[in-house]
Amino acid sequence: MSKLSKEDIEKKLLRFPDWEYFDEAIHAEFEFESFKDCFSAMSRIAFECEALNHHPEWTNVYNVLNISLSTHEADGVTNKDFKLAEAIDAIVVPEDED
Amino acid sequence: MSKLSKEDIEKKLLRFPDWEYFDEAIHAEFEFESFKDCFSAMSRIAFECEALNHHPEWTNVYNVLNISLSTHEADGVTNKDFKLAEAIDAIVVPEDED
């Protein structure tokens, strides 16, 4: 799995309006109604991470979740990160915004 | 719920060897066998947070969990933080280290 170029990443990000690229990772911040809603989404994401064998750096404060995705072995962003971002968006982004 | 003094916090921390005080919060880092073990602990902690109506700032990367506790309304550390730290220790610290 090789590191994507900045150009490739920015092209791909056109399909991921909640995500942005900086510091060799893609990042998103999601806000929920409550801590319970936020942690429920985290639980659903956790299962996807295990299924894809790819894991985020993520921080939660009450109803806000910050997620950063990068591929350690490639020292940057790879298709694995976009695959996980897609799974995360499917969980957290309301269907009418999808 | 009023902010505890540095002296009070450091005295209390004697009973919390995994935690340290800096930047107006108490912090701990826990390492688990796997992401699954780590996220399982986070799920159990999430229920305690709801029960205590007090929530951490916490970051997970694979099998490592960093937790910071402070009380926003008090702009520092209060007994609420120590109550949650106690609940967290009961979940994550193996009994023989307790």
N, CA and C atoms of all chains as a GROMACS GRO file, in nm:
protein
  588
    1MET      N    1   0.087  -0.120   0.000
    1MET     CA    2   0.000   0.000   0.000
    1MET      C    3   0.089   0.123   0.000
    2SER      N    4   0.093   0.196  -0.114
    2SER     CA    5   0.185   0.310  -0.117
    2SER      C    6   0.113   0.443  -0.093
    3LYS      N    7   0.191   0.535  -0.041
    3LYS     CA    8   0.145   0.669  -0.005
    3LYS      C    9   0.091   0.742  -0.128
    4LEU      N   10  -0.022   0.806  -0.114
    4LEU     CA   11  -0.080   0.883  -0.223
    4LEU      C   12  -0.015   1.022  -0.230
    5SER      N   13  -0.012   1.078  -0.349
    5SER     CA   14   0.044   1.214  -0.364
    5SER      C   15  -0.059   1.315  -0.314
    6LYS      N   16  -0.012   1.434  -0.283
    6LYS     CA   17  -0.099   1.544  -0.241
    6LYS      C   18  -0.210   1.568  -0.344
    7GLU      N   19  -0.175   1.559  -0.472
    7GLU     CA   20  -0.272   1.582  -0.579
    7GLU      C   21  -0.380   1.474  -0.578
    8ASP      N   22  -0.336   1.348  -0.565
    8ASP     CA   23  -0.432   1.236  -0.560
    8ASP      C   24  -0.526   1.251  -0.440
    9ILE      N   25  -0.469   1.287  -0.328
    9ILE     CA   26  -0.548   1.302  -0.206
    9ILE      C   27  -0.653   1.412  -0.225
   10GLU      N   28  -0.608   1.526  -0.277
   10GLU     CA   29  -0.703   1.638  -0.292
   10GLU      C   30  -0.812   1.608  -0.393
   11LYS      N   31  -0.777   1.528  -0.492
   11LYS     CA   32  -0.879   1.486  -0.592
   11LYS      C   33  -0.981   1.395  -0.524
   12LYS      N   34  -0.930   1.300  -0.449
   12LYS     CA   35  -1.020   1.207  -0.379
   12LYS      C   36  -1.108   1.279  -0.278
   13LEU      N   37  -1.052   1.380  -0.213
   13LEU     CA   38  -1.127   1.450  -0.109
   13LEU      C   39  -1.251   1.523  -0.162
   14LEU      N   40  -1.259   1.543  -0.292
   14LEU     CA   41  -1.378   1.607  -0.349
   14LEU      C   42  -1.503   1.526  -0.316
   15ARG      N   43  -1.485   1.395  -0.299
   15ARG     CA   44  -1.600   1.310  -0.263
   15ARG      C   45  -1.619   1.300  -0.110
   16PHE      N   46  -1.533   1.368  -0.035
   16PHE     CA   47  -1.537   1.361   0.112
   16PHE      C   48  -1.538   1.502   0.171
   17PRO      N   49  -1.652   1.570   0.158
   17PRO     CA   50  -1.655   1.712   0.199
   17PRO      C   51  -1.628   1.737   0.347
   18ASP      N   52  -1.643   1.635   0.431
   18ASP     CA   53  -1.617   1.656   0.575
   18ASP      C   54  -1.470   1.642   0.612
   19TRP      N   55  -1.389   1.599   0.519
   19TRP     CA   56  -1.249   1.568   0.550
   19TRP      C   57  -1.155   1.669   0.488
   20GLU      N   58  -1.043   1.694   0.559
   20GLU     CA   59  -0.939   1.777   0.498
   20GLU      C   60  -0.802   1.715   0.521
   21TYR      N   61  -0.709   1.754   0.435
   21TYR     CA   62  -0.575   1.694   0.438
   21TYR      C   63  -0.473   1.793   0.493
   22PHE      N   64  -0.402   1.752   0.596
   22PHE     CA   65  -0.285   1.827   0.643
   22PHE      C   66  -0.200   1.735   0.730
   23ASP      N   67  -0.076   1.768   0.750
   23ASP     CA   68   0.015   1.690   0.834
   23ASP      C   69   0.015   1.541   0.800
   24GLU      N   70   0.015   1.509   0.671
   24GLU     CA   71   0.026   1.368   0.626
   24GLU      C   72  -0.089   1.279   0.674
   25ALA      N   73  -0.206   1.339   0.697
   25ALA     CA   74  -0.323   1.261   0.738
   25ALA      C   75  -0.448   1.332   0.690
   26ILE      N   76  -0.561   1.259   0.685
   26ILE     CA   77  -0.689   1.325   0.657
   26ILE      C   78  -0.768   1.332   0.788
   27HIS      N   79  -0.836   1.444   0.807
   27HIS     CA   80  -0.898   1.476   0.936
   27HIS      C   81  -1.045   1.518   0.917
   28ALA      N   82  -1.128   1.477   1.012
   28ALA     CA   83  -1.267   1.524   1.013
   28ALA      C   84  -1.311   1.547   1.156
   29GLU      N   85  -1.406   1.640   1.172
   29GLU     CA   86  -1.466   1.662   1.303
   29GLU      C   87  -1.616   1.645   1.289
   30PHE      N   88  -1.674   1.562   1.375
   30PHE     CA   89  -1.818   1.538   1.370
   30PHE      C   90  -1.879   1.576   1.504
   31GLU      N   91  -1.995   1.640   1.496
   31GLU     CA   92  -2.066   1.681   1.616
   31GLU      C   93  -2.199   1.608   1.625
   32PHE      N   94  -2.232   1.559   1.743
   32PHE     CA   95  -2.353   1.482   1.764
   32PHE      C   96  -2.444   1.553   1.864
   33GLU      N   97  -2.564   1.498   1.881
   33GLU     CA   98  -2.659   1.556   1.975
   33GLU      C   99  -2.612   1.544   2.120
   34SER      N  100  -2.542   1.434   2.150
   34SER     CA  101  -2.507   1.404   2.289
   34SER      C  102  -2.384   1.314   2.292
   35PHE      N  103  -2.331   1.294   2.412
   35PHE     CA  104  -2.221   1.198   2.430
   35PHE      C  105  -2.265   1.058   2.389
   36LYS      N  106  -2.387   1.022   2.426
   36LYS     CA  107  -2.436   0.888   2.391
   36LYS      C  108  -2.441   0.866   2.240
   37ASP      N  109  -2.490   0.965   2.170
   37ASP     CA  110  -2.495   0.953   2.023
   37ASP      C  111  -2.354   0.944   1.966
   38CYS      N  112  -2.264   1.024   2.023
   38CYS     CA  113  -2.126   1.024   1.974
   38CYS      C  114  -2.059   0.890   2.001
   39PHE      N  115  -2.074   0.839   2.122
   39PHE     CA  116  -2.008   0.712   2.153
   39PHE      C  117  -2.072   0.595   2.078
   40SER      N  118  -2.201   0.605   2.050
   40SER     CA  119  -2.266   0.501   1.970
   40SER      C  120  -2.205   0.496   1.830
   41ALA      N  121  -2.183   0.613   1.772
   41ALA     CA  122  -2.118   0.618   1.640
   41ALA      C  123  -1.976   0.561   1.650
   42MET      N  124  -1.905   0.595   1.758
   42MET     CA  125  -1.769   0.541   1.776
   42MET      C  126  -1.771   0.389   1.780
   43SER      N  127  -1.871   0.332   1.846
   43SER     CA  128  -1.880   0.186   1.856
   43SER      C  129  -1.900   0.125   1.718
   44ARG      N  130  -1.986   0.186   1.640
   44ARG     CA  131  -2.009   0.134   1.505
   44ARG      C  132  -1.882   0.148   1.420
   45ILE      N  133  -1.813   0.260   1.437
   45ILE     CA  134  -1.687   0.281   1.364
   45ILE      C  135  -1.583   0.178   1.408
   46ALA      N  136  -1.579   0.148   1.538
   46ALA     CA  137  -1.480   0.053   1.592
   46ALA      C  138  -1.492  -0.083   1.522
   47PHE      N  139  -1.614  -0.126   1.497
   47PHE     CA  140  -1.632  -0.254   1.426
   47PHE      C  141  -1.578  -0.247   1.283
   48GLU      N  142  -1.600  -0.134   1.217
   48GLU     CA  143  -1.547  -0.118   1.081
   48GLU      C  144  -1.394  -0.120   1.081
   49CYS      N  145  -1.335  -0.056   1.182
   49CYS     CA  146  -1.188  -0.053   1.194
   49CYS      C  147  -1.134  -0.194   1.204
   50GLU      N  148  -1.198  -0.276   1.287
   50GLU     CA  149  -1.153  -0.414   1.303
   50GLU      C  150  -1.170  -0.490   1.171
   51ALA      N  151  -1.283  -0.469   1.106
   51ALA     CA  152  -1.311  -0.539   0.980
   51ALA      C  153  -1.206  -0.501   0.874
   52LEU      N  154  -1.168  -0.373   0.871
   52LEU     CA  155  -1.072  -0.326   0.770
   52LEU      C  156  -0.928  -0.340   0.820
   53ASN      N  157  -0.912  -0.381   0.944
   53ASN     CA  158  -0.781  -0.386   1.008
   53ASN      C  159  -0.703  -0.256   0.989
   54HIS      N  160  -0.773  -0.148   1.015
   54HIS     CA  161  -0.712  -0.015   1.002
   54HIS      C  162  -0.776   0.071   1.110
   55HIS      N  163  -0.694   0.148   1.180
   55HIS     CA  164  -0.742   0.215   1.300
   55HIS      C  165  -0.709   0.363   1.299
   56PRO      N  166  -0.799   0.444   1.351
   56PRO     CA  167  -0.778   0.590   1.350
   56PRO      C  168  -0.701   0.638   1.473
   57GLU      N  169  -0.658   0.763   1.465
   57GLU     CA  170  -0.631   0.838   1.588
   57GLU      C  171  -0.756   0.922   1.606
   58TRP      N  172  -0.824   0.906   1.718
   58TRP     CA  173  -0.949   0.980   1.737
   58TRP      C  174  -0.962   1.028   1.879
   59THR      N  175  -1.021   1.148   1.890
   59THR     CA  176  -1.036   1.215   2.019
   59THR      C  177  -1.182   1.253   2.036
   60ASN      N  178  -1.234   1.223   2.152
   60ASN     CA  179  -1.372   1.259   2.184
   60ASN      C  180  -1.375   1.353   2.304
   61VAL      N  181  -1.451   1.459   2.292
   61VAL     CA  182  -1.486   1.545   2.405
   61VAL      C  183  -1.636   1.565   2.401
   62TYR      N  184  -1.705   1.508   2.498
   62TYR     CA  185  -1.852   1.512   2.506
   62TYR      C  186  -1.918   1.472   2.373
   63ASN      N  187  -1.975   1.566   2.298
   63ASN     CA  188  -2.048   1.528   2.176
   63ASN      C  189  -1.970   1.550   2.048
   64VAL      N  190  -1.840   1.575   2.062
   64VAL     CA  191  -1.758   1.604   1.945
   64VAL      C  192  -1.652   1.496   1.926
   65LEU      N  193  -1.637   1.453   1.802
   65LEU     CA  194  -1.540   1.349   1.768
   65LEU      C  195  -1.447   1.400   1.659
   66ASN      N  196  -1.317   1.397   1.688
   66ASN     CA  197  -1.216   1.431   1.588
   66ASN      C  198  -1.143   1.305   1.545
   67ILE      N  199  -1.136   1.285   1.416
   67ILE     CA  200  -1.073   1.164   1.363
   67ILE      C  201  -0.961   1.202   1.267
   68SER      N  202  -0.845   1.137   1.284
   68SER     CA  203  -0.735   1.152   1.188
   68SER      C  204  -0.699   1.016   1.133
   69LEU      N  205  -0.686   1.009   1.002
   69LEU     CA  206  -0.651   0.882   0.938
   69LEU      C  207  -0.522   0.895   0.860
   70SER      N  208  -0.430   0.801   0.884
   70SER     CA  209  -0.309   0.791   0.804
   70SER      C  210  -0.261   0.648   0.813
   71THR      N  211  -0.167   0.613   0.725
   71THR     CA  212  -0.118   0.475   0.723
   71THR      C  213   0.027   0.476   0.769
   72HIS      N  214   0.047   0.427   0.891
   72HIS     CA  215   0.179   0.431   0.954
   72HIS      C  216   0.289   0.373   0.863
   73GLU      N  217   0.264   0.254   0.810
   73GLU     CA  218   0.364   0.185   0.728
   73GLU      C  219   0.404   0.267   0.605
   74ALA      N  220   0.311   0.347   0.554
   74ALA     CA  221   0.340   0.424   0.432
   74ALA      C  222   0.384   0.566   0.465
   75ASP      N  223   0.379   0.600   0.593
   75ASP     CA  224   0.416   0.734   0.638
   75ASP      C  225   0.335   0.843   0.566
   76GLY      N  226   0.206   0.815   0.546
   76GLY     CA  227   0.120   0.913   0.480
   76GLY      C  228  -0.018   0.856   0.460
   77VAL      N  229  -0.090   0.913   0.365
   77VAL     CA  230  -0.228   0.871   0.338
   77VAL      C  231  -0.230   0.771   0.222
   78THR      N  232  -0.304   0.662   0.242
   78THR     CA  233  -0.317   0.560   0.137
   78THR      C  234  -0.466   0.534   0.110
   79ASN      N  235  -0.492   0.443   0.018
   79ASN     CA  236  -0.631   0.406  -0.011
   79ASN      C  237  -0.701   0.344   0.110
   80LYS      N  238  -0.622   0.280   0.199
   80LYS     CA  239  -0.682   0.225   0.322
   80LYS      C  240  -0.753   0.334   0.402
   81ASP      N  241  -0.693   0.452   0.403
   81ASP     CA  242  -0.752   0.563   0.480
   81ASP      C  243  -0.883   0.608   0.417
   82PHE      N  244  -0.886   0.611   0.284
   82PHE     CA  245  -1.010   0.652   0.217
   82PHE      C  246  -1.119   0.546   0.233
   83LYS      N  247  -1.078   0.420   0.238
   83LYS     CA  248  -1.175   0.313   0.260
   83LYS      C  249  -1.238   0.328   0.399
   84LEU      N  250  -1.156   0.356   0.498
   84LEU     CA  251  -1.210   0.375   0.634
   84LEU      C  252  -1.293   0.503   0.642
   85ALA      N  253  -1.246   0.611   0.576
   85ALA     CA  254  -1.323   0.737   0.575
   85ALA      C  255  -1.461   0.714   0.515
   86GLU      N  256  -1.467   0.632   0.412
   86GLU     CA  257  -1.595   0.602   0.346
   86GLU      C  258  -1.688   0.529   0.443
   87ALA      N  259  -1.632   0.432   0.516
   87ALA     CA  260  -1.711   0.357   0.614
   87ALA      C  261  -1.759   0.449   0.727
   88ILE      N  262  -1.672   0.541   0.768
   88ILE     CA  263  -1.709   0.636   0.875
   88ILE      C  264  -1.820   0.729   0.828
   89ASP      N  265  -1.805   0.783   0.706
   89ASP     CA  266  -1.909   0.872   0.653
   89ASP      C  267  -2.043   0.799   0.645
   90ALA      N  268  -2.041   0.672   0.607
   90ALA     CA  269  -2.166   0.596   0.596
   90ALA      C  270  -2.235   0.584   0.732
   91ILE      N  271  -2.156   0.588   0.838
   91ILE     CA  272  -2.211   0.578   0.974
   91ILE      C  273  -2.257   0.714   1.026
   92VAL      N  274  -2.174   0.816   1.007
   92VAL     CA  275  -2.201   0.943   1.078
   92VAL      C  276  -2.275   1.049   0.996
   93VAL      N  277  -2.265   1.042   0.864
   93VAL     CA  278  -2.327   1.148   0.784
   93VAL      C  279  -2.473   1.114   0.757
   94PRO      N  280  -2.565   1.203   0.795
   94PRO     CA  281  -2.708   1.176   0.772
   94PRO      C  282  -2.733   1.151   0.623
   95GLU      N  283  -2.827   1.062   0.594
   95GLU     CA  284  -2.847   1.022   0.453
   95GLU      C  285  -2.878   1.138   0.361
   96ASP      N  286  -2.954   1.235   0.409
   96ASP     CA  287  -2.990   1.347   0.318
   96ASP      C  288  -2.871   1.437   0.288
   97GLU      N  289  -2.762   1.423   0.366
   97GLU     CA  290  -2.640   1.501   0.333
   97GLU      C  291  -2.541   1.416   0.255
   98ASP      N  292  -2.573   1.292   0.236
   98ASP     CA  293  -2.476   1.196   0.179
   98ASP      C  294  -2.449   1.225   0.031
   99MET      N  295  -1.944   2.273   4.292
   99MET     CA  296  -1.820   2.193   4.281
   99MET      C  297  -1.705   2.290   4.255
  100SER      N  298  -1.619   2.309   4.360
  100SER     CA  299  -1.512   2.406   4.338
  100SER      C  300  -1.378   2.339   4.307
  101LYS      N  301  -1.298   2.414   4.237
  101LYS     CA  302  -1.166   2.371   4.191
  101LYS      C  303  -1.076   2.335   4.310
  102LEU      N  304  -1.007   2.225   4.300
  102LEU     CA  305  -0.915   2.184   4.406
  102LEU      C  306  -0.781   2.255   4.390
  103SER      N  307  -0.712   2.275   4.502
  103SER     CA  308  -0.579   2.338   4.496
  103SER      C  309  -0.478   2.235   4.446
  104LYS      N  310  -0.365   2.284   4.398
  104LYS     CA  311  -0.255   2.198   4.352
  104LYS      C  312  -0.214   2.100   4.462
  105GLU      N  313  -0.211   2.151   4.586
  105GLU     CA  314  -0.170   2.066   4.699
  105GLU      C  315  -0.273   1.954   4.721
  106ASP      N  316  -0.401   1.989   4.720
  106ASP     CA  317  -0.506   1.888   4.738
  106ASP      C  318  -0.499   1.782   4.628
  107ILE      N  319  -0.478   1.830   4.506
  107ILE     CA  320  -0.473   1.737   4.392
  107ILE      C  321  -0.355   1.641   4.410
  108GLU      N  322  -0.240   1.695   4.443
  108GLU     CA  323  -0.121   1.609   4.455
  108GLU      C  324  -0.133   1.510   4.571
  109LYS      N  325  -0.203   1.551   4.675
  109LYS     CA  326  -0.227   1.461   4.787
  109LYS      C  327  -0.320   1.347   4.743
  110LYS      N  328  -0.426   1.384   4.673
  110LYS     CA  329  -0.521   1.283   4.624
  110LYS      C  330  -0.454   1.186   4.526
  111LEU      N  331  -0.363   1.241   4.444
  111LEU     CA  332  -0.301   1.158   4.341
  111LEU      C  333  -0.215   1.045   4.398
  112LEU      N  334  -0.182   1.053   4.526
  112LEU     CA  335  -0.105   0.944   4.588
  112LEU      C  336  -0.182   0.812   4.578
  113ARG      N  337  -0.314   0.821   4.574
  113ARG     CA  338  -0.397   0.701   4.560
  113ARG      C  339  -0.422   0.664   4.413
  114PHE      N  340  -0.368   0.743   4.321
  114PHE     CA  341  -0.391   0.722   4.177
  114PHE      C  342  -0.256   0.719   4.103
  115PRO      N  343  -0.180   0.613   4.121
  115PRO     CA  344  -0.044   0.611   4.065
  115PRO      C  345  -0.037   0.622   3.912
  116ASP      N  346  -0.147   0.594   3.842
  116ASP     CA  347  -0.145   0.602   3.694
  116ASP      C  348  -0.172   0.743   3.642
  117TRP      N  349  -0.208   0.833   3.734
  117TRP     CA  350  -0.251   0.966   3.691
  117TRP      C  351  -0.148   1.072   3.730
  118GLU      N  352  -0.138   1.176   3.644
  118GLU     CA  353  -0.056   1.290   3.683
  118GLU      C  354  -0.129   1.421   3.653
  119TYR      N  355  -0.086   1.525   3.723
  119TYR     CA  356  -0.153   1.655   3.712
  119TYR      C  357  -0.067   1.754   3.637
  120PHE      N  358  -0.122   1.810   3.531
  120PHE     CA  359  -0.059   1.924   3.464
  120PHE      C  360  -0.165   1.994   3.379
  121ASP      N  361  -0.140   2.118   3.343
  121ASP     CA  362  -0.233   2.196   3.259
  121ASP      C  363  -0.378   2.192   3.310
  122GLU      N  364  -0.396   2.204   3.441
  122GLU     CA  365  -0.532   2.214   3.500
  122GLU      C  366  -0.619   2.091   3.474
  123ALA      N  367  -0.553   1.974   3.459
  123ALA     CA  368  -0.629   1.850   3.439
  123ALA      C  369  -0.546   1.734   3.492
  124ILE      N  370  -0.611   1.620   3.517
  124ILE     CA  371  -0.536   1.499   3.551
  124ILE      C  372  -0.540   1.406   3.430
  125HIS      N  373  -0.426   1.341   3.406
  125HIS     CA  374  -0.405   1.266   3.283
  125HIS      C  375  -0.353   1.125   3.312
  126ALA      N  376  -0.398   1.029   3.231
  126ALA     CA  377  -0.344   0.894   3.240
  126ALA      C  378  -0.333   0.834   3.100
  127GLU      N  379  -0.237   0.744   3.084
  127GLU     CA  380  -0.226   0.670   2.959
  127GLU      C  381  -0.234   0.522   2.992
  128PHE      N  382  -0.321   0.450   2.922
  128PHE     CA  383  -0.337   0.307   2.945
  128PHE      C  384  -0.308   0.232   2.815
  129GLU      N  385  -0.238   0.120   2.830
  129GLU     CA  386  -0.205   0.039   2.712
  129GLU      C  387  -0.272  -0.096   2.728
  130PHE      N  388  -0.331  -0.145   2.620
  130PHE     CA  389  -0.403  -0.272   2.621
  130PHE      C  390  -0.337  -0.370   2.524
  131GLU      N  391  -0.387  -0.494   2.527
  131GLU     CA  392  -0.333  -0.596   2.437
  131GLU      C  393  -0.364  -0.567   2.290
  132SER      N  394  -0.480  -0.507   2.267
  132SER     CA  395  -0.528  -0.491   2.130
  132SER      C  396  -0.625  -0.374   2.123
  133PHE      N  397  -0.661  -0.337   2.002
  133PHE     CA  398  -0.764  -0.234   1.982
  133PHE      C  399  -0.896  -0.279   2.044
  134LYS      N  400  -0.929  -0.407   2.025
  134LYS     CA  401  -1.055  -0.458   2.079
  134LYS      C  402  -1.060  -0.446   2.231
  135ASP      N  403  -0.951  -0.482   2.296
  135ASP     CA  404  -0.945  -0.468   2.443
  135ASP      C  405  -0.958  -0.322   2.484
  136CYS      N  406  -0.890  -0.236   2.410
  136CYS     CA  407  -0.893  -0.093   2.442
  136CYS      C  408  -1.034  -0.038   2.424
  137PHE      N  409  -1.096  -0.068   2.311
  137PHE     CA  410  -1.229  -0.012   2.287
  137PHE      C  411  -1.333  -0.072   2.382
  138SER      N  412  -1.313  -0.196   2.422
  138SER     CA  413  -1.403  -0.257   2.522
  138SER      C  414  -1.397  -0.180   2.653
  139ALA      N  415  -1.275  -0.146   2.695
  139ALA     CA  416  -1.259  -0.065   2.816
  139ALA      C  417  -1.326   0.071   2.798
  140MET      N  418  -1.309   0.131   2.680
  140MET     CA  419  -1.371   0.261   2.655
  140MET      C  420  -1.524   0.252   2.666
  141SER      N  421  -1.580   0.141   2.619
  141SER     CA  422  -1.727   0.124   2.627
  141SER      C  423  -1.771   0.118   2.772
  142ARG      N  424  -1.695   0.045   2.852
  142ARG     CA  425  -1.732   0.036   2.993
  142ARG      C  426  -1.716   0.172   3.062
  143ILE      N  427  -1.610   0.244   3.024
  143ILE     CA  428  -1.590   0.378   3.081
  143ILE      C  429  -1.703   0.472   3.037
  144ALA      N  430  -1.747   0.459   2.913
  144ALA     CA  431  -1.854   0.546   2.861
  144ALA      C  432  -1.979   0.536   2.946
  145PHE      N  433  -2.012   0.415   2.990
  145PHE     CA  434  -2.130   0.399   3.076
  145PHE      C  435  -2.110   0.470   3.210
  146GLU      N  436  -1.990   0.461   3.265
  146GLU     CA  437  -1.962   0.532   3.391
  146GLU      C  438  -1.973   0.683   3.374
  147CYS      N  439  -1.924   0.732   3.260
  147CYS     CA  440  -1.931   0.877   3.233
  147CYS      C  441  -2.076   0.922   3.232
  148GLU      N  442  -2.161   0.846   3.167
  148GLU     CA  443  -2.303   0.882   3.162
  148GLU      C  444  -2.363   0.877   3.303
  149ALA      N  445  -2.328   0.773   3.379
  149ALA     CA  446  -2.382   0.757   3.514
  149ALA      C  447  -2.340   0.874   3.603
  150LEU      N  448  -2.215   0.918   3.588
  150LEU     CA  449  -2.163   1.028   3.670
  150LEU      C  450  -2.192   1.165   3.607
  151ASN      N  451  -2.247   1.163   3.487
  151ASN     CA  452  -2.269   1.286   3.411
  151ASN      C  453  -2.142   1.373   3.406
  152HIS      N  454  -2.032   1.307   3.376
  152HIS     CA  455  -1.903   1.375   3.366
  152HIS      C  456  -1.824   1.302   3.257
  153HIS      N  457  -1.760   1.380   3.169
  153HIS     CA  458  -1.703   1.319   3.049
  153HIS      C  459  -1.558   1.359   3.028
  154PRO      N  460  -1.479   1.269   2.979
  154PRO     CA  461  -1.336   1.297   2.961
  154PRO      C  462  -1.305   1.360   2.826
  155GLU      N  463  -1.184   1.411   2.814
  155GLU     CA  464  -1.124   1.427   2.682
  155GLU      C  465  -1.037   1.305   2.667
  156TRP      N  466  -1.061   1.224   2.566
  156TRP     CA  467  -0.983   1.101   2.552
  156TRP      C  468  -0.949   1.073   2.408
  157THR      N  469  -0.828   1.020   2.390
  157THR     CA  470  -0.776   0.993   2.256
  157THR      C  471  -0.732   0.848   2.250
  158ASN      N  472  -0.770   0.781   2.145
  158ASN     CA  473  -0.729   0.642   2.125
  158ASN      C  474  -0.649   0.629   1.996
  159VAL      N  475  -0.537   0.559   2.004
  159VAL     CA  476  -0.463   0.516   1.886
  159VAL      C  477  -0.433   0.367   1.905
  160TYR      N  478  -0.496   0.286   1.823
  160TYR     CA  479  -0.485   0.141   1.831
  160TYR      C  480  -0.507   0.088   1.973
  161ASN      N  481  -0.402   0.043   2.043
  161ASN     CA  482  -0.421  -0.017   2.177
  161ASN      C  483  -0.390   0.078   2.292
  162VAL      N  484  -0.375   0.206   2.261
  162VAL     CA  485  -0.337   0.303   2.364
  162VAL      C  486  -0.450   0.406   2.383
  163LEU      N  487  -0.478   0.433   2.508
  163LEU     CA  488  -0.584   0.528   2.544
  163LEU      C  489  -0.527   0.635   2.635
  164ASN      N  490  -0.540   0.761   2.593
  164ASN     CA  491  -0.501   0.874   2.677
  164ASN      C  492  -0.626   0.945   2.725
  165ILE      N  493  -0.633   0.968   2.856
  165ILE     CA  494  -0.750   1.031   2.915
  165ILE      C  495  -0.709   1.155   2.993
  166SER      N  496  -0.782   1.264   2.972
  166SER     CA  497  -0.763   1.385   3.053
  166SER      C  498  -0.895   1.422   3.117
  167LEU      N  499  -0.889   1.449   3.246
  167LEU     CA  500  -1.009   1.485   3.320
  167LEU      C  501  -0.995   1.623   3.382
  168SER      N  502  -1.096   1.704   3.359
  168SER     CA  503  -1.104   1.834   3.426
  168SER      C  504  -1.251   1.873   3.428
  169THR      N  505  -1.281   1.976   3.508
  169THR     CA  506  -1.420   2.019   3.520
  169THR      C  507  -1.433   2.157   3.459
  170HIS      N  508  -1.496   2.161   3.343
  170HIS     CA  509  -1.507   2.284   3.266
  170HIS      C  510  -1.562   2.401   3.350
  171GLU      N  511  -1.672   2.376   3.420
  171GLU     CA  512  -1.738   2.482   3.497
  171GLU      C  513  -1.647   2.540   3.606
  172ALA      N  514  -1.555   2.456   3.657
  172ALA     CA  515  -1.468   2.502   3.766
  172ALA      C  516  -1.333   2.550   3.712
  173ASP      N  517  -1.311   2.530   3.582
  173ASP     CA  518  -1.185   2.569   3.519
  173ASP      C  519  -1.065   2.502   3.587
  174GLY      N  520  -1.081   2.377   3.622
  174GLY     CA  521  -0.972   2.304   3.686
  174GLY      C  522  -1.018   2.166   3.728
  175VAL      N  523  -0.948   2.107   3.822
  175VAL     CA  524  -0.978   1.972   3.868
  175VAL      C  525  -1.065   1.978   3.994
  176THR      N  526  -1.171   1.897   3.996
  176THR     CA  527  -1.260   1.892   4.113
  176THR      C  528  -1.275   1.746   4.159
  177ASN      N  529  -1.354   1.727   4.264
  177ASN     CA  530  -1.379   1.590   4.311
  177ASN      C  531  -1.450   1.504   4.206
  178LYS      N  532  -1.527   1.567   4.116
  178LYS     CA  533  -1.592   1.493   4.007
  178LYS      C  534  -1.489   1.418   3.923
  179ASP      N  535  -1.375   1.483   3.902
  179ASP     CA  536  -1.269   1.421   3.820
  179ASP      C  537  -1.210   1.300   3.892
  180PHE      N  538  -1.192   1.313   4.022
  180PHE     CA  539  -1.137   1.200   4.098
  180PHE      C  540  -1.237   1.085   4.107
  181LYS      N  541  -1.365   1.119   4.111
  181LYS     CA  542  -1.468   1.015   4.112
  181LYS      C  543  -1.465   0.936   3.980
  182LEU      N  544  -1.452   1.009   3.871
  182LEU     CA  545  -1.446   0.941   3.741
  182LEU      C  546  -1.314   0.863   3.727
  183ALA      N  547  -1.203   0.921   3.774
  183ALA     CA  548  -1.074   0.852   3.769
  183ALA      C  549  -1.081   0.720   3.847
  184GLU      N  550  -1.150   0.722   3.957
  184GLU     CA  551  -1.166   0.601   4.039
  184GLU      C  552  -1.244   0.494   3.962
  185ALA      N  553  -1.351   0.537   3.897
  185ALA     CA  554  -1.432   0.444   3.817
  185ALA      C  555  -1.350   0.388   3.700
  186ILE      N  556  -1.269   0.474   3.639
  186ILE     CA  557  -1.184   0.430   3.526
  186ILE      C  558  -1.080   0.329   3.575
  187ASP      N  559  -1.015   0.360   3.686
  187ASP     CA  560  -0.914   0.268   3.740
  187ASP      C  561  -0.977   0.131   3.771
  188ALA      N  562  -1.099   0.133   3.823
  188ALA     CA  563  -1.165   0.006   3.856
  188ALA      C  564  -1.188  -0.078   3.730
  189ILE      N  565  -1.200  -0.012   3.616
  189ILE     CA  566  -1.222  -0.084   3.490
  189ILE      C  567  -1.090  -0.129   3.427
  190VAL      N  568  -0.992  -0.040   3.425
  190VAL     CA  569  -0.872  -0.070   3.346
  190VAL      C  570  -0.754  -0.128   3.422
  191VAL      N  571  -0.748  -0.104   3.552
  191VAL     CA  572  -0.630  -0.152   3.626
  191VAL      C  573  -0.652  -0.296   3.673
  192PRO      N  574  -0.564  -0.388   3.634
  192PRO     CA  575  -0.579  -0.527   3.678
  192PRO      C  576  -0.586  -0.535   3.831
  193GLU      N  577  -0.664  -0.629   3.882
  193GLU     CA  578  -0.687  -0.633   4.028
  193GLU      C  579  -0.559  -0.648   4.110
  194ASP      N  580  -0.464  -0.724   4.058
  194ASP     CA  581  -0.342  -0.743   4.137
  194ASP      C  582  -0.255  -0.618   4.144
  195GLU      N  583  -0.283  -0.521   4.056
  195GLU     CA  584  -0.209  -0.394   4.064
  195GLU      C  585  -0.288  -0.290   4.142
  196ASP      N  586  -0.408  -0.326   4.180
  196ASP     CA  587  -0.501  -0.229   4.238
  196ASP      C  588  -0.455  -0.183   4.376
   0.00000   0.00000   0.00000
